[in-house]
C-alpha cells in the first residue's frame, strides 16, 4: 500500500513526503479508486511498471481470494462496516423495500424477534388470488421460523449479523435447517449445543434432538448438561479425569446404568451421592464497579432486553448483569 501511494503521488506530480491528509484530493482519490495509465512501483532497489486499480478494489479482490484464513483475518482489520445511505442498512433496493404485506415490509419483518415474527406471519390473511401467489411461500416461511423457535432461538432477529452469534447459536441454527430438510439415515454430531441456551429453552432443544432421532437419524451429542444426559438413549462416560487424566471408558449404557456405576464421577452426581454444595458464606463485594452503557458491535441494537448494561467489579473481577 505504501509503495502504491508513493507511485500515485509521483504519477500525479505530488510531494510524496506530505502526510496523507495534506495530499491533493486527486492523489487521495487516485489511491483509493485508481488512475489511468502505467505507474512505476518501487520495492527497494527493484522497480516495475503496472496499472493501479485502486486500494478499494485491491482489498476487495484480496479478501475474496485470500490464500489462507490468516491472510483474510489480517485484511479484515483494514475494513470497517458502514451503513448504506440509500437503504439505511436494510440491504435491499427501494422498490423491494416498498412492497408491504400485512402492514409491514420485508425489512420490518426481519427486524422482529423470531418469536414475534411467527405471530406476525400467523396474523396475515390472504384472499383467494393472493393464496395462489404466496400461500406456499408463506407456509414455508412460517415452518422455518417455527424450526428456529423450537431450538430456543426465538429471541434472535433475522437481520442480525452472523458474526455476532455464539457457537451454540450457530449450531442450533444449523440444527433447525436439518429439521426442515427431513433427511433420514444421517449421523449428527453436536458439541455442547446447550452453550448459551437459557435453561427454560433446554427442553425445546432436547425435543428437537428427539425429533431428529425419530425421523430415523443417529444423534451423537458431546454434553455435560444433566438433563441432556438423562434424556439420552445411550450414555458413554469417558474419564475419570480431564485431558491427560482421562480417555478411559468409565461407564456406558442408560443414564441409570451410569448412575449405578461407582467408578463414574458423572454417575455419582446423577445419582445424588455427590453434589456441589451451596457456599455457607459468600464473598462480599467492595461496592466498586464500572458500568458500560453502550456495548460494542457484538451486542446488536434491539437486544437491550437481555443486557442493557453490565458492571465489572475491578478488584474481584466479577460480573454483574442488570
Secondary structure as UniProt FT lines:
FT   HELIX           2..11
FT   TURN            12..13
FT   TURN            16..17
FT   HELIX           20..22
FT   HELIX           25..33
FT   STRAND          35..43
FT   TURN            44..45
FT   STRAND          46..52
FT   HELIX           55..64
FT   HELIX           69..76
FT   TURN            77..78
FT   TURN            85..89
FT   HELIX           94..97
FT   STRAND          100..101
FT   TURN            102..103
FT   STRAND          104..105
FT   HELIX           106..110
FT   HELIX           114..122
FT   HELIX           128..150
FT   TURN            151..152
FT   TURN            154..155
FT   TURN            158..159
FT   HELIX           162..164
FT   HELIX           167..181
FT   STRAND          187..191
FT   TURN            193..196
FT   HELIX           199..201
FT   HELIX           202..214
FT   TURN            215..216
FT   STRAND          218..222
FT   HELIX           226..231
FT   STRAND          235..239
FT   HELIX           243..245
FT   STRAND          248..253
FT   HELIX           255..259
FT   TURN            262..263
FT   HELIX           265..271
FT   STRAND          290..292
FT   TURN            297..298
FT   TURN            301..302
FT   TURN            304..306
FT   STRAND          310..313
FT   TURN            314..317
FT   STRAND          318..321
//
